[in-house]
Amino acid sequence: MHGPASPGWLLVALCAATGAYCLLRMRSPVEEQRRAAGGEALMGFGMAVMAVPAAVFSPPAWAWPLYAGVFGVAAVRALWWARTSAHHLHHLVGAAAMVYMSVAMALAPGAHHHAHGGSGVPVITGALLLYFAGYVLVSGARLVPATAGPQGSGAPAGGGPAGGPSGWGDRPELAQACRLAMGLAMVAMLLTM
């Protein structure tokens, strides 16, 4: 996207780290978690690439339509899986937002140079900003423990499915933190359109 280089690199790092963690979650024995993690990994890495500062990398003209196509396929996939889990509706909105930003960048004058300002439709951008800001607030509230856990940590006992030990990929609070981070990143990207 566009904007100052330092926040751009922070956004790249945040999105890439989130995508990497989502790849770890794809090793989960729970099929639904693997499916959700795959979509979230694609979103994290896609957002990281889109956030690279323009001074470092200006994508060729064909990159934006390709990007829109990849996330269009991801949106159709999320729509298909939304039949079984409402969480995939969020993936659908996220993928649609990526398609929207890609198309806006492709249509903007000088798109290969990361056009500054005015590259999106204000009503759509505003609606997406409202959705992701609300999502960030709800996700953040879910991370706040209602009561302190056994040692005051706020963490539930056990950790993994059925109270067994869990790996890094099966930690629901980390998955929620990743979703929160990607929601914040989406808000930042939409604000720079």
N, C-alpha and C positions, 0 to 999 in steps of 0.2 A: 504494500500500500504506500502511502506517502506520509510525510511527517519527518520530524527530526531523527537523526541516525541513532542516538543513544537509546531512546525509548523503543525504536524499531528493533534494535538488537536484543533488548530485554524481552520484547514480544516474541521474537524468533526463539530465544532460549526457553521461554515459558512454554510455548507451543510444542517445540521439539521434545522437551522433557516430558510433557504430558503425553505426546504420541508414543514415546519410548515406554513409559509406564503402561500405557494401554496395550502395547505389544506383550508385556509381561502378563497382563491380565488374560491375554488370549490363550495362555497355557492352563487356565482354570478347568477343572473337571466338569463344571456346570456349563451346559451348552448355551443357554441364554446369555450368560455372562461373556462367553467367548464371542458370540455374535455381536453383542453390544460393544465389546472392546474393539473389535475389528473396525466398526464404523467410527468409533471415537479415535482410534489410531490414525485412520485416514484423515479425519478432520484435523487432528493435531498437527500432523506433518504438512497437510495442505495449507493450514493457516501459517505455519512456520515459513514455508516457501513464499507465500503471498506477502508476508511481513518483512522480507529482506529489504533493507533500505535501497532506494533507487540509485543512490550513488555507487553502490556495490554491484548491483545486477539489474539490468533492464531487460525483461524477457522479450523475445521476438514477438512479432505480431500474431503468429499462429498459437502462441502459448495460452492466451486468454480463452479462445474458443475451445481448445483442448481441455483446459481447466474446467470450463463450463460443462463440457461433455462428461468428464469424469465424475463431477459432483452431481450432474443430472442422473447418471446411472446410480450413484449412491442414494439419491432422493427416491428413485423408483424402488430400489431395494428396501429402503427404510419404510416406504409406503406398504410394500408387500409384507414385511415383518410386523408392521403395526397391527396386523390382524391378531397377533398373539400377545403383544406387549405394548401398552400405551407409551412406554418409554421411547419406543421407536418413532413416535410422533415428534419428539424433540429432535431426534436425528434427522427426520424429514425437514423440519424447520431449519436446522443448521445447514444441511446440504443445500436447501433452496436458497439460503442466505449466501452461501458460497457461489452458487450459480449466478445469483443476482449481482454480487460484487464483480465476478469475472466478466459478465456481460457488460456491466457499467464501465469497467476498465477497457474492454475491447472497443466500445463505442465512443469512449472519450477521445477528444482530440489529443494527439500525442500519447496515446495509451502505452506505447512501448517505452515511454519515459515516466511512467507512473504519474499520470495527470493529477494536478493538485486542485481539489475542490470542485464541486458542481458536477461530479461524474455519476451521481446516482439520482434516482427519483425521490424527492424529499418525503413524499407520503410513505413510500415503501421503506425507505431508510428509517423514518420515524417509527413505523410500526415494528420493524425488526429491533430497533433500539429499545422500545418499550418491552417487547417480548423478552429480550435477553437481559435487560436490567431487572425485570421481574424474576426471571429464572435465577439470576445471580443472588438476589435477595432471598429467595426460597431455598436455594442450595446452601447459602451461608447459614441460614437459620437451622437447617437440618444438621449441620456440623456442630452446632452448639449443644453440648450434652444437657439433658433435662435435669439429671441429678448426677452427682459424682459417683464414679465406679468404686470397686473394692478398695483401692489405695488412693482414692481421690483423683484418679487419673481421668475420669470421665469415660473410660473405655469399658465396654462390656467384658465380662469374664469369658474365657474360652478362646474366642478369636475366629476360628474357622467354622465351616458348616458343622452342625451338630455338636458344637462346643469343642471340636478338636483343634489341633494346631493349624495355623494357616500360613501360607506363603505370602510373599508380597503381592502376588496377583489376586489373592482372595480376600483382600481387606476392603470391606464396604466403605469405610470412612475415607480411605485413600482414593477409591473410585469416585466418591462424591466430591472430594477435594479437586480431583482432575476435572470433573465436569464444571465445578465452580471456576477453575482457572481458565478453561476454554470459553466459558460464558463471559468472563471478564475480558478475555482477549477479543472475543467477537464484538463486544461493546466498543473496545478501543479501535478496532478496525473499521467498524461502521462510523464512528465519530470522525475518522480521518478521510472518509469518502468525500 
